[in-house]
Amino acid sequence: MARPSSKDPLDKFRWSISIDGFTRLGFASCDVPGYSIQTKPYGEGGQHLFPKQIVDNITFKPVTLTRGVTADLSFHNWATQALTVARGVTTDGKSPVEYRRNVVIRHLNRRGEVVKAYTLINAMPIEYEVASSFASDADDVLSMEKLVLTYESFTVDSAERDSNPLNPRDVIKRLINRV
């Protein structure tokens, strides 16, 4: 059955991931970044019946990458570097190098062009499963099961930008995409 290109549900499954310093790795699934803002009431100027809400804390949702494949041993070293920092011990007696890296998740269209890019700023691993469960029919020599990243912030860049929401050309393009 033919699918119209503007409403293809399979387009959301075209994506790529790059982590600073690593070129040969891939993952079967990936979460998108997000955040939640916690607020608390503040009775400003004696207005305790109708308090204002002020920002108390911002929490960034961890991004989980699953079923990854890489042959790069330096990736494993980076993924376990946070553990080394937490222990305070290094093999060479020196202090550990910076283990935070920028991670870019790119959403691609059918032609392989970037539609949206999510950049995780100063990401670091907080959970790492080095391999899948062992099974006699699996080939898991180079695989990793799960990598969970935390980050300090994220940005979203979009390839399509509406310069003027009232521009007739942009309005017609949006109407066509809805059909």
C-alpha positions in Angstrom: 0.0 0.0 0.0 1.4 3.4 -1.0 1.9 6.0 1.7 1.8 9.8 1.1 5.2 11.3 1.9 3.8 14.0 4.1 2.1 11.6 6.5 4.5 8.6 6.5 4.6 7.2 10.0 7.8 5.4 9.3 9.7 8.7 8.8 10.1 9.1 12.5 12.3 6.0 12.6 15.1 7.6 10.5 17.7 9.0 12.8 21.4 9.0 13.7 23.5 9.6 16.8 26.9 11.1 17.1 28.9 11.4 20.3 32.0 13.7 20.3 35.1 11.7 19.5 33.3 8.5 18.3 32.4 7.8 14.7 31.6 4.1 14.5 28.6 3.3 16.7 24.9 2.8 16.3 21.8 2.1 18.4 18.5 0.4 17.6 16.4 2.9 19.7 16.8 6.3 21.3 14.7 8.5 23.5 14.4 12.2 22.9 15.4 14.8 25.5 12.9 16.5 27.7 12.6 18.4 30.9 10.2 19.1 33.8 9.9 22.2 35.9 9.0 22.0 39.5 7.4 25.0 41.0 6.5 26.2 44.5 4.0 28.7 45.7 5.2 32.1 46.8 2.8 34.5 48.7 4.1 37.8 47.4 3.3 40.9 49.3 0.9 39.2 51.8 -1.2 37.7 49.0 -1.3 34.2 50.7 -4.7 33.3 49.3 -3.5 33.6 45.7 0.2 32.7 45.7 2.3 33.1 42.6 4.1 30.0 41.2 7.9 30.4 41.0 10.5 28.0 39.5 12.0 25.7 42.1 14.0 23.2 40.1 14.4 22.0 36.5 15.0 18.3 35.9 16.2 17.0 32.5 14.9 13.6 31.5 17.6 11.0 30.9 18.1 9.8 27.3 18.2 6.0 26.9 20.0 4.4 24.0 19.4 0.7 23.5 20.8 -2.2 21.5 24.0 -0.4 20.5 26.8 -1.7 18.4 30.4 -0.6 18.3 33.9 -2.1 18.0 35.6 1.0 19.4 37.2 0.2 22.8 37.7 3.9 23.5 33.9 4.2 23.7 33.8 1.6 26.5 36.5 3.5 28.3 34.5 6.7 28.0 31.3 5.0 29.2 33.1 3.7 32.3 35.0 6.9 33.0 32.2 8.3 35.2 32.6 5.2 37.4 36.3 5.9 37.7 35.6 9.5 38.7 33.1 8.3 41.4 35.6 5.9 42.8 38.4 8.5 42.8 40.9 6.0 41.5 42.6 5.9 38.1 44.9 3.2 36.8 47.7 5.6 36.0 47.5 7.6 39.2 46.5 10.8 37.4 43.2 12.6 37.7 40.7 11.5 35.1 40.2 13.6 32.0 36.9 15.3 31.3 34.3 12.7 30.6 31.4 14.9 29.5 30.6 15.0 25.8 28.1 16.6 23.5 25.7 14.1 21.9 23.7 15.0 18.7 20.6 13.1 17.8 19.5 13.8 14.2 16.1 13.1 12.8 16.4 12.4 9.1 13.9 12.6 6.2 13.6 10.0 3.4 16.5 11.6 1.5 18.8 11.4 4.5 18.7 15.2 5.2 18.5 16.4 8.7 15.0 17.7 9.6 15.7 18.2 13.3 18.8 17.9 15.5 18.7 17.6 19.3 22.1 18.4 21.0 22.6 17.2 24.5 25.1 19.5 26.2 27.7 18.0 28.5 26.2 14.5 28.4 27.6 11.7 30.6 26.7 8.1 31.1 24.8 7.2 34.3 23.8 3.6 33.4 25.7 1.3 31.1 25.0 -2.4 30.3 28.0 -3.7 28.3 26.3 -6.6 26.6 23.0 -8.3 25.9 22.0 -11.4 27.8 23.9 -14.4 26.6 22.0 -16.6 24.2 23.3 -19.4 22.1 21.7 -18.1 18.9 22.8 -14.4 19.4 25.9 -12.7 18.0 26.6 -10.2 20.7 30.3 -9.8 20.4 30.2 -6.1 19.7 26.9 -5.1 21.2 25.8 -3.2 24.2 22.4 -3.4 25.7 21.8 0.0 27.2 23.4 3.4 27.7 21.6 6.0 29.7 22.8 9.6 29.5 22.2 12.6 31.7 23.0 16.1 30.5 23.1 19.7 31.6 20.9 21.2 28.9 19.8 20.6 25.3 19.1 22.5 22.1 16.7 21.8 19.3 17.6 22.9 15.7 15.1 22.6 12.9 15.9 22.7 9.2 12.4 24.1 8.3 11.7 27.5 9.6 8.7 29.6 8.9 10.0 33.1 8.6 6.5 34.7 8.5 3.6 32.6 9.8 1.2 34.7 7.7 3.1 34.3 4.5 0.7 32.8 2.0 3.3 30.3 0.7 3.9 29.0 4.3 0.2 28.9 5.0 -0.5 26.8 1.9 2.4 24.5 2.8 1.0 23.9 6.3 -2.5 23.2 4.8 -1.2 20.7 2.3 0.7 18.9 5.1 -2.4 18.5 7.1 -4.3 16.7 4.3 
